[in-house]
């Protein structure tokens, strides 16, 4: 309940007239103050008018007045400037260190707000407020969507900048790791990231003139060249020999092949195919990150990833399973996923790091040029009229679902705020 009191105070979801302290003094809230996320009182720079006199200082909020004593605020000089104690229950008088009594306000939580919060937090639904979303102004929903996209890009930027520190500010290495991770397409993302971290980008660059050596590095490092069966295809044996040499040359330690999942994957999505497609990208491009930064259109960016695996893979899904003759290329949907999860975040992060708004703006424009993603989260919101316009909107909806709906952070969601604000005003 204390969390809810914080929320009501911060957003002024309380009766603004006729307020009195527990001593019966007339009280007017001029400014609730700024929320303090560090140690000390909950809000600072607040202003109140008490019996006609204006006071400026801090506000502390507790569920019960006696919490002031339990938390030992009476002996803490950081609380000497508290001008108002906001509580749900008045069970005692409180004082500063100099024994001056501090005014208290009992802030009743409207029943409609309580019932709405209980309804939201106890709903057995993927999105608790889903059926009430149509009642919220569409313009407001769009504004929140834009803010959610910014949140998501900021979070991804933080991850990328953390990697940048780990790899001595080498943007090419960071881009290589991020691209490898996203070539796992969810189910194998962690395994592909582990592979990239165990196989330095410089090893790939040094062997670029040889298709078989680059493929051997990716497949061998994934532990997929360990079979000693002499009946294997001659190309397999070539890759195996190449990897034995390269492993010794670079001091590599291959991963265990069992970390790469194959079950329930479409044939073209198996680890073997994705790894040789990765190899084809780096065989074709040695300065891919720089090329992407200078690209001007989404089509130009996608063309960087339109590569074909080597000839052996035209008729194979792996070293055992054959396939009808088919060039193993990335489909349009896979290209969009790579742009959304790799190109856009790293371009945005590059703009943040170098304070180049042009790159940030290009990253956002790129998202706006990509069709909306199709997944279960997007389908849920689409049912109630939140139809995404482009990939930027679907990224925002994913942020909303995972960071607000799933952890039940309704108090911190602007949509939840609108619902509580409505119930509060209706109930007073």
Beta strands, then each sheet from edge to edge (+ up, - down):
strand 1: 19-20
strand 2: 26-31
strand 3: 34-35
strand 4: 43-50
strand 5: 53-64
strand 6: 82-89
strand 7: 104-106
sheet 1: 1+ 2- 4+ 3-
sheet 2: 1+ 2- 4+ 5- 6- 7-
end
